[in-house]
Amino acid sequence: MALVIRKIQTKDWKAIKEIYNEWRTANTYAVPTDVFSDKLAKQKVKDLNKGVNLIAEVDKKVVGLIESKQGYLPKTKHTLNIGQLNVLKAYRKQGAAKALVKQICKIAKQKKIKIAFLYVASTNKPAISLYKELGFIKTGYIKNQLKFKNKYVNNNIMSKTL
């Protein structure tokens, strides 16, 4: 298995569409439930090209992505918000998610960013375990922020000093 982490490119829109359309059916992620169209996928990739956003490839197939944004206010420029992380189900537990988080943190550190943070549903145990393994700690939560199948769920806040 040849795992490659690289910046998102315009040509990746079909793969991004596949990831989002698989992702929208999950019960542990706060993502749109609408089918991701070709038009939306192309716009998403265009938007992602503006920031530090990466994809994971296994044997030249795009299998995962990570999205992030640096704080834009003077008081938040030292922070990185990891907004989305997902790997296609068939490729999970093979190191792609870990590699994506490590690489985004490495790039952030090179850009003099001091803190990386993210939100993760309290029911998403695999993601929480991964983030803990990578040095993130729970720093708070938003009670009942998410709703999955008529059940309210806390949204954990996790952060890491880079």
N, CA, C and O of each residue as an XYZ file, in Angstrom:
648
protein
N       0.847     -1.188      0.000
C       0.000      0.000      0.000
C       0.886      1.242      0.000
O       1.664      1.454      0.929
N       0.767      2.051     -1.030
C       1.543      3.285     -1.130
C       0.642      4.457     -0.732
O      -0.227      4.874     -1.499
N       0.863      4.983      0.479
C       0.086      6.108      0.994
C       0.818      7.408      0.694
O       1.996      7.559      1.015
N       0.102      8.347      0.073
C       0.657      9.658     -0.252
C      -0.287     10.716      0.296
O      -1.501     10.634      0.110
N       0.284     11.718      0.980
C      -0.490     12.863      1.455
C      -0.067     14.043      0.600
O       1.124     14.326      0.464
N      -1.047     14.731      0.025
C      -0.721     15.874     -0.834
C      -1.832     16.914     -0.757
O      -2.913     16.668     -0.223
N      -1.524     18.083     -1.310
C      -2.492     19.164     -1.375
C      -3.610     18.816     -2.368
O      -3.374     18.151     -3.377
N      -4.808     19.269     -2.066
C      -5.938     19.045     -2.954
C      -5.705     19.770     -4.275
O      -5.187     20.887     -4.298
N      -6.090     19.130     -5.365
C      -5.968     19.711     -6.695
C      -7.350     19.745     -7.360
O      -8.260     19.018     -6.965
N      -7.484     20.587     -8.356
C      -8.756     20.740     -9.068
C      -9.258     19.406     -9.611
O     -10.462     19.148     -9.599
N      -8.369     18.575    -10.075
C      -8.747     17.281    -10.658
C      -9.366     16.318     -9.642
O      -9.896     15.277    -10.030
N      -9.310     16.647     -8.355
C      -9.794     15.759     -7.303
C     -11.287     15.872     -7.022
O     -11.781     15.229     -6.095
N     -12.015     16.665     -7.790
C     -13.405     16.938     -7.446
C     -14.277     15.686     -7.414
O     -15.162     15.587     -6.564
N     -14.058     14.733     -8.307
C     -14.883     13.516     -8.310
C     -14.626     12.688     -7.051
O     -15.556     12.134     -6.465
N     -13.380     12.608     -6.647
C     -13.035     11.859     -5.436
C     -13.598     12.532     -4.192
O     -14.072     11.857     -3.278
N     -13.549     13.854     -4.156
C     -14.112     14.607     -3.022
C     -15.618     14.363     -2.963
O     -16.183     14.197     -1.882
N     -16.254     14.342     -4.110
C     -17.697     14.070     -4.178
C     -17.999     12.687     -3.592
O     -18.946     12.534     -2.820
N     -17.213     11.702     -3.949
C     -17.413     10.342     -3.429
C     -17.274     10.306     -1.907
O     -18.079      9.681     -1.216
N     -16.259     10.972     -1.400
C     -16.039     10.996      0.051
C     -17.211     11.674      0.758
O     -17.734     11.141      1.736
N     -17.622     12.831      0.279
C     -18.731     13.545      0.908
C     -20.038     12.766      0.833
O     -20.816     12.775      1.786
N     -20.288     12.099     -0.276
C     -21.537     11.358     -0.407
C     -21.565     10.118      0.485
O     -22.634      9.721      0.948
N     -20.416      9.501      0.734
C     -20.372      8.406      1.707
C     -20.539      8.961      3.120
O     -21.245      8.387      3.950
N     -19.888     10.063      3.369
C     -19.835     10.697      4.674
C     -21.207     11.174      5.151
O     -21.509     11.089      6.342
N     -22.033     11.671      4.245
C     -23.309     12.281      4.620
C     -24.277     11.298      5.246
O     -25.226     11.713      5.911
N     -24.060     10.000      5.050
C     -24.966      8.999      5.612
C     -24.550      8.536      7.007
O     -25.289      7.798      7.659
N     -23.383      8.959      7.464
C     -22.884      8.519      8.773
C     -23.669      9.174      9.904
O     -24.193     10.278      9.756
N     -23.739      8.486     11.020
C     -24.474      8.994     12.173
C     -23.576      9.672     13.195
O     -24.052     10.063     14.261
N     -22.311      9.820     12.904
C     -21.397     10.430     13.878
C     -20.779     11.729     13.379
O     -19.940     12.310     14.067
N     -21.170     12.192     12.210
C     -20.599     13.401     11.654
C     -21.665     14.459     11.445
O     -22.803     14.147     11.094
N     -21.295     15.702     11.660
C     -22.223     16.816     11.433
C     -21.973     17.380     10.042
O     -21.350     18.431      9.894
N     -22.456     16.685      9.035
C     -22.272     17.113      7.647
C     -23.631     17.218      6.972
O     -24.608     16.651      7.462
N     -23.708     17.927      5.865
C     -24.986     18.050      5.160
C     -25.532     16.684      4.759
O     -24.767     15.768      4.458
N     -26.842     16.555      4.757
C     -27.458     15.285      4.391
C     -27.831     15.227      2.911
O     -28.249     14.179      2.419
N     -27.685     16.339      2.202
C     -27.999     16.359      0.772
C     -26.896     15.677     -0.029
O     -25.733     15.671      0.374
N     -27.274     15.107     -1.159
C     -26.292     14.510     -2.060
C     -25.404     15.626     -2.601
O     -25.888     16.692     -2.982
N     -24.117     15.372     -2.628
C     -23.144     16.337     -3.110
C     -23.113     16.253     -4.638
O     -22.736     15.219     -5.188
N     -23.500     17.311     -5.318
C     -23.572     17.326     -6.783
C     -22.200     17.599     -7.399
O     -21.256     17.979     -6.707
N     -22.111     17.398     -8.718
C     -20.868     17.717     -9.435
C     -20.511     19.187     -9.246
O     -19.357     19.527     -8.985
N     -21.509     20.052     -9.380
C     -21.276     21.495     -9.251
C     -20.737     21.840     -7.859
O     -19.769     22.589     -7.731
N     -21.370     21.288     -6.819
C     -20.906     21.550     -5.454
C     -19.501     21.002     -5.224
O     -18.678     21.643     -4.571
N     -19.234     19.820     -5.757
C     -17.912     19.210     -5.588
C     -16.828     20.068     -6.242
O     -15.764     20.274     -5.659
N     -17.094     20.563     -7.442
C     -16.121     21.415     -8.129
C     -15.889     22.711     -7.356
O     -14.753     23.176     -7.260
N     -16.950     23.299     -6.804
C     -16.818     24.521     -6.013
C     -16.056     24.247     -4.722
O     -15.223     25.049     -4.300
N     -16.348     23.110     -4.099
C     -15.670     22.736     -2.852
C     -14.161     22.637     -3.078
O     -13.377     23.172     -2.295
N     -13.762     21.957     -4.142
C     -12.333     21.814     -4.433
C     -11.707     23.177     -4.712
O     -10.588     23.444     -4.275
N     -12.409     24.028     -5.425
C     -11.915     25.386     -5.699
C     -11.686     26.141     -4.386
O     -10.661     26.799     -4.210
N     -12.652     26.037     -3.471
C     -12.523     26.697     -2.164
C     -11.385     26.093     -1.352
O     -10.639     26.817     -0.693
N     -11.249     24.769     -1.397
C     -10.220     24.100     -0.614
C      -8.814     24.414     -1.120
O      -7.851     24.335     -0.357
N      -8.688     24.763     -2.380
C      -7.381     25.119     -2.930
C      -6.820     26.393     -2.286
O      -5.624     26.661     -2.395
N      -7.666     27.174     -1.623
C      -7.244     28.439     -1.033
C      -6.534     28.263      0.312
O      -5.783     29.144      0.730
N      -6.758     27.156      0.981
C      -6.205     26.977      2.323
C      -5.257     25.800      2.407
O      -4.792     25.278      1.394
N      -4.977     25.392      3.641
C      -4.149     24.216      3.871
C      -5.101     23.041      4.035
O      -5.609     22.784      5.126
N      -5.331     22.346      2.959
C      -6.248     21.223      2.932
C      -5.585     20.109      2.139
O      -5.020     20.346      1.071
N      -5.656     18.910      2.661
C      -4.902     17.805      2.090
C      -5.798     16.623      1.772
O      -6.900     16.492      2.304
N      -5.301     15.768      0.893
C      -5.960     14.501      0.625
C      -4.962     13.372      0.845
O      -3.747     13.567      0.800
N      -5.511     12.190      1.083
C      -4.706     10.971      1.186
C      -5.017     10.117     -0.028
O      -6.174      9.938     -0.409
N      -3.964      9.599     -0.623
C      -4.098      8.688     -1.755
C      -3.483      7.348     -1.372
O      -2.423      7.292     -0.747
N      -4.158      6.281     -1.754
C      -3.597      4.944     -1.626
C      -3.544      4.370     -3.027
O      -4.566      4.223     -3.697
N      -2.349      4.051     -3.451
C      -2.148      3.536     -4.813
C      -2.843      4.414     -5.852
O      -3.518      3.919     -6.754
N      -2.662      5.734     -5.706
C      -3.158      6.776     -6.610
C      -4.682      6.973     -6.572
O      -5.229      7.676     -7.421
N      -5.364      6.367     -5.608
C      -6.806      6.592     -5.426
C      -6.995      7.506     -4.220
O      -6.450      7.245     -3.148
N      -7.768      8.578     -4.397
C      -8.054      9.491     -3.289
C      -8.995      8.782     -2.321
O     -10.090      8.363     -2.696
N      -8.548      8.651     -1.060
C      -9.328      7.894     -0.073
C      -9.718      8.723      1.153
O     -10.522      8.275      1.970
N      -9.156      9.924      1.286
C      -9.463     10.728      2.464
C      -9.094     12.177      2.269
O      -8.375     12.544      1.340
N      -9.617     13.006      3.190
C      -9.308     14.431      3.132
C      -9.328     15.035      4.525
O      -9.960     14.516      5.445
N      -8.620     16.140      4.651
C      -8.641     16.937      5.872
C      -8.743     18.399      5.454
O      -8.024     18.861      4.569
N      -9.651     19.114      6.111
C      -9.863     20.535      5.832
C      -9.491     21.331      7.075
O      -9.745     20.892      8.197
N      -8.897     22.487      6.878
C      -8.539     23.328      8.015
C      -8.540     24.791      7.610
O      -8.452     25.140      6.433
N      -8.645     25.636      8.634
C      -8.577     27.080      8.404
C      -7.761     27.718      9.514
O      -7.950     27.427     10.695
N      -6.859     28.582      9.116
C      -6.111     29.365     10.090
C      -6.993     30.509     10.564
O      -7.770     31.070      9.791
N      -6.868     30.849     11.838
C      -7.600     31.993     12.355
C      -7.267     33.230     11.544
O      -6.105     33.444     11.197
N      -8.255     34.043     11.238
C      -8.018     35.212     10.378
C      -7.988     36.518     11.161
O      -7.549     37.537     10.629
N      -8.434     36.514     12.383
C      -8.368     37.727     13.208
C      -6.996     37.831     13.857
O      -6.347     36.810     14.082
N      -6.539     39.048     14.165
C      -5.230     39.182     14.807
C      -5.088     38.333     16.077
O      -4.002     37.832     16.371
N      -6.165     38.175     16.815
C      -6.106     37.411     18.067
C      -6.210     35.905     17.858
O      -6.041     35.138     18.806
N      -6.486     35.470     16.624
C      -6.621     34.031     16.378
C      -5.679     33.507     15.285
O      -5.747     32.331     14.928
N      -4.813     34.355     14.757
C      -3.916     33.931     13.669
C      -2.990     32.792     14.068
O      -2.445     32.098     13.209
N      -2.813     32.600     15.362
C      -1.922     31.550     15.861
C      -2.645     30.200     16.005
O      -2.077     29.250     16.544
N      -3.896     30.114     15.524
C      -4.671     28.888     15.677
C      -5.039     28.275     14.330
O      -5.110     28.958     13.309
N      -5.267     26.977     14.363
C      -5.717     26.240     13.189
C      -6.938     25.430     13.587
O      -6.881     24.619     14.512
N      -8.039     25.651     12.886
C      -9.256     24.896     13.119
C      -9.314     23.756     12.106
O      -9.453     23.985     10.905
N      -9.207     22.540     12.599
C      -9.363     21.373     11.732
C     -10.859     21.127     11.624
O     -11.503     20.705     12.584
N     -11.400     21.396     10.450
C     -12.843     21.375     10.278
C     -13.414     20.027      9.896
O     -14.469     19.646     10.404
N     -12.763     19.304      9.031
C     -13.269     18.015      8.567
C     -12.108     17.058      8.389
O     -11.023     17.444      7.952
N     -12.348     15.824      8.730
C     -11.399     14.742      8.473
C     -12.227     13.523      8.133
O     -13.081     13.119      8.922
N     -11.996     12.935      6.988
C     -12.711     11.714      6.656
C     -11.903     10.845      5.717
O     -11.164     11.322      4.857
N     -12.073      9.559      5.915
C     -11.453      8.542      5.073
C     -12.572      7.582      4.658
O     -13.414      7.208      5.475
N     -12.573      7.192      3.395
C     -13.566      6.226      2.921
C     -13.546      4.973      3.803
O     -12.481      4.519      4.221
N     -14.705      4.431      4.077
C     -14.830      3.285      4.991
C     -13.888      2.140      4.634
O     -13.277      1.535      5.516
N     -13.774      1.850      3.368
C     -12.941      0.722      2.927
C     -11.457      0.926      3.224
O     -10.680     -0.027      3.170
N     -11.060      2.159      3.537
C      -9.640      2.466      3.751
C      -9.334      2.901      5.185
O      -8.222      3.343      5.470
N     -10.295      2.782      6.074
C     -10.071      3.184      7.458
C      -9.182      2.181      8.181
O      -9.059      1.023      7.783
N      -8.569      2.661      9.252
C      -7.681      1.864     10.111
C      -6.444      1.370      9.357
O      -5.898      0.311      9.666
N      -6.009      2.156      8.361
C      -4.807      1.815      7.603
C      -3.773      2.942      7.670
O      -2.751      2.889      6.985
N      -4.037      3.961      8.495
C      -3.051      5.014      8.710
C      -3.287      6.311      7.950
O      -2.542      7.271      8.147
N      -4.294      6.371      7.094
C      -4.510      7.584      6.298
C      -4.924      8.764      7.176
O      -4.384      9.860      7.026
N      -5.868      8.556      8.084
C      -6.330      9.657      8.942
C      -5.194     10.176      9.813
O      -5.013     11.385      9.958
N      -4.442      9.267     10.383
C      -3.306      9.664     11.230
C      -2.296     10.474     10.419
O      -1.797     11.498     10.885
N      -2.002     10.017      9.217
C      -1.042     10.721      8.362
C      -1.549     12.110      7.977
O      -0.777     13.067      7.935
N      -2.851     12.216      7.697
C      -3.424     13.524      7.353
C      -3.302     14.509      8.513
O      -2.904     15.656      8.312
N      -3.643     14.069      9.726
C      -3.568     14.963     10.888
C      -2.113     15.348     11.169
O      -1.816     16.516     11.420
N      -1.222     14.379     11.127
C       0.200     14.679     11.368
C       0.727     15.710     10.365
O       1.431     16.647     10.742
N       0.381     15.530      9.088
C       0.887     16.436      8.049
C       0.301     17.833      8.185
O       1.014     18.820      8.011
N      -0.994     17.931      8.495
C      -1.613     19.259      8.636
C      -0.993     19.977      9.831
O      -0.782     21.189      9.781
N      -0.697     19.241     10.909
C      -0.056     19.858     12.084
C       1.381     20.277     11.765
O       1.842     21.318     12.233
N       2.078     19.479     10.982
C       3.454     19.819     10.577
C       3.464     21.106      9.744
O       4.289     21.991      9.971
N       2.558     21.202      8.796
C       2.463     22.403      7.959
C       2.098     23.609      8.815
O       2.673     24.685      8.651
N       1.145     23.434      9.728
C       0.720     24.530     10.612
C       1.899     25.029     11.450
O       2.092     26.235     11.603
N       2.671     24.111     11.981
C       3.837     24.483     12.797
C       4.844     25.282     11.965
O       5.420     26.256     12.450
N       5.051     24.873     10.724
C       5.955     25.595      9.826
C       5.462     27.014      9.569
O       6.258     27.917      9.312
N       4.139     27.206      9.640
C       3.542     28.530      9.428
C       3.438     29.323     10.729
O       2.766     30.353     10.792
N       4.116     28.824     11.767
C       4.148     29.495     13.083
C       2.805     29.461     13.810
O       2.555     30.285     14.690
N       1.955     28.528     13.453
C       0.690     28.341     14.167
C       1.003     27.580     15.446
O       1.784     26.628     15.431
N       0.397     27.995     16.550
C       0.729     27.446     17.862
C      -0.276     26.427     18.391
O       0.093     25.532     19.151
N      -1.539     26.553     17.998
C      -2.603     25.699     18.532
C      -3.441     25.135     17.387
O      -3.869     25.873     16.500
N      -3.671     23.828     17.411
C      -4.627     23.199     16.493
C      -5.813     22.753     17.343
O      -5.638     22.207     18.432
N      -7.016     22.989     16.837
C      -8.198     22.550     17.569
C      -9.249     22.018     16.607
O      -9.202     22.264     15.402
N     -10.195     21.284     17.174
C     -11.236     20.662     16.367
C     -12.439     20.369     17.239
O     -12.374     20.427     18.467
N     -13.534     20.056     16.578
C     -14.758     19.623     17.228
C     -15.015     18.188     16.783
O     -14.823     17.856     15.613
N     -15.447     17.343     17.706
C     -15.745     15.949     17.370
C     -16.926     15.488     18.215
O     -16.964     15.714     19.424
N     -17.886     14.840     17.566
C     -19.060     14.338     18.276
C     -18.624     13.380     19.383
O     -17.760     12.527     19.177
N     -19.227     13.530     20.546
C     -18.847     12.692     21.692
C     -19.110     11.210     21.434
O     -18.570     10.357     22.138
N     -19.925     10.898     20.441
C     -20.218      9.509     20.085
C     -19.218      8.927     19.079
O     -19.258      7.733     18.785
N     -18.339      9.755     18.562
C     -17.387      9.301     17.548
C     -16.112      8.794     18.229
O     -15.067      9.444     18.189
N     -16.223      7.628     18.849
C     -15.130      7.057     19.644
C     -13.854      6.798     18.838
O     -12.765      7.068     19.344
N     -13.944      6.281     17.595
C     -12.702      6.061     16.840
C     -11.926      7.363     16.597
O     -10.700      7.386     16.711
N     -12.638      8.437     16.262
C     -11.952      9.715     16.019
C     -11.347     10.264     17.305
O     -10.220     10.759     17.299
N     -12.084     10.180     18.399
C     -11.569     10.670     19.682
C     -10.303      9.916     20.055
O      -9.333     10.526     20.503
N     -10.296      8.604     19.879
C      -9.101      7.796     20.167
C      -7.917      8.227     19.311
O      -6.796      8.350     19.804
N      -8.173      8.452     18.031
C      -7.105      8.886     17.127
C      -6.534     10.222     17.584
O      -5.317     10.379     17.681
N      -7.405     11.182     17.863
C      -6.931     12.506     18.275
C      -6.141     12.435     19.576
O      -5.123     13.114     19.714
N      -6.586     11.632     20.526
C      -5.842     11.462     21.790
C      -4.460     10.875     21.518
O      -3.461     11.329     22.076
N      -4.414      9.863     20.656
C      -3.139      9.232     20.298
C      -2.172     10.247     19.689
O      -0.958     10.127     19.853
N      -2.705     11.237     18.991
C      -1.879     12.253     18.341
C      -1.617     13.468     19.232
O      -1.055     14.462     18.772
N      -2.017     13.396     20.500
C      -1.685     14.449     21.447
C      -2.746     15.506     21.681
O      -2.493     16.481     22.388
N      -3.919     15.338     21.109
C      -5.014     16.283     21.357
C      -5.650     15.947     22.704
O      -5.733     14.780     23.089
N      -6.091     16.969     23.404
C      -6.788     16.758     24.662
C      -8.153     17.442     24.609
O      -8.338     18.452     23.929
N      -9.091     16.869     25.338
C     -10.424     17.468     25.413
C     -10.327     18.704     26.290
O      -9.902     18.631     27.443
N     -10.724     19.840     25.732
C     -10.643     21.102     26.476
C     -12.015     21.662     26.800
O     -12.125     22.696     27.458
N     -13.061     20.986     26.344
C     -14.416     21.430     26.627
C     -15.399     20.710     25.731
O     -15.041     19.785     25.002
N     -16.642     21.147     25.798
C     -17.662     20.584     24.931
C     -18.828     21.556     24.840
O     -18.993     22.444     25.677
N     -19.626     21.365     23.804
C     -20.858     22.123     23.647
C     -21.996     21.127     23.833
O     -22.206     20.239     23.007
N     -22.710     21.288     24.909
C     -23.758     20.342     25.282
C     -24.872     20.327     24.230
O     -25.412     21.367     23.851
N     -25.195     19.121     23.775
C     -26.320     18.882     22.857
C     -26.269     19.707     21.573
O     -27.315     20.042     21.018
N     -25.083     20.034     21.097
C     -24.974     20.836     19.878
C     -25.401     20.059     18.633
O     -25.888     20.650     17.669
N     -25.222     18.754     18.647
C     -25.505     17.939     17.467
C     -26.751     17.101     17.693
O     -27.106     16.785     18.829
N     -27.406     16.747     16.603
C     -28.599     15.903     16.691
C     -28.505     14.835     15.612
O     -28.463     15.136     14.419
N     -28.473     13.584     16.054
C     -28.425     12.445     15.148
C     -29.638     11.561     15.430
O     -29.796     11.051     16.539
N     -30.492     11.383     14.425
C     -31.683     10.532     14.565
C     -32.461     10.856     15.837
O     -32.731      9.971     16.649
N     -32.814     12.107     16.004
C     -33.622     12.582     17.134
C     -32.945     12.443     18.497
O     -33.616     12.524     19.526
N     -31.636     12.236     18.520
C     -30.898     12.151     19.776
C     -29.864     13.269     19.797
O     -29.080     13.420     18.860
N     -29.868     14.051     20.875
C     -28.897     15.127     21.021
C     -27.573     14.576     21.538
O     -27.534     13.678     22.379
N     -26.491     15.142     21.011
C     -25.144     14.661     21.324
C     -24.248     15.862     21.597
O     -24.367     16.900     20.945
N     -23.351     15.709     22.568
C     -22.381     16.764     22.852
C     -21.328     16.816     21.745
O     -21.006     15.796     21.135
N     -20.801     18.000     21.495
C     -19.721     18.200     20.536
C     -18.469     18.541     21.331
O     -18.355     19.635     21.884
N     -17.526     17.600     21.386
C     -16.301     17.809     22.136
C     -15.381     18.803     21.417
O     -15.339     18.856     20.188
N     -14.662     19.570     22.197
C     -13.624     20.454     21.672
C     -12.299     19.855     22.119
O     -12.083     19.609     23.306
N     -11.412     19.624     21.151
C     -10.090     19.063     21.468
C      -9.039     19.987     20.868
O      -9.244     20.582     19.810
N      -7.905     20.096     21.565
C      -6.830     20.952     21.055
C      -5.472     20.359     21.340
O      -5.317     19.449     22.155
N      -4.489     20.909     20.640
C      -3.110     20.444     20.769
C      -2.184     21.625     20.562
O      -2.366     22.412     19.633
N      -1.192     21.747     21.430
C      -0.145     22.760     21.244
C       0.859     22.205     20.238
O       1.341     21.081     20.383
N       1.165     22.991     19.233
C       2.086     22.538     18.176
C       3.524     22.921     18.496
O       4.430     22.621     17.719
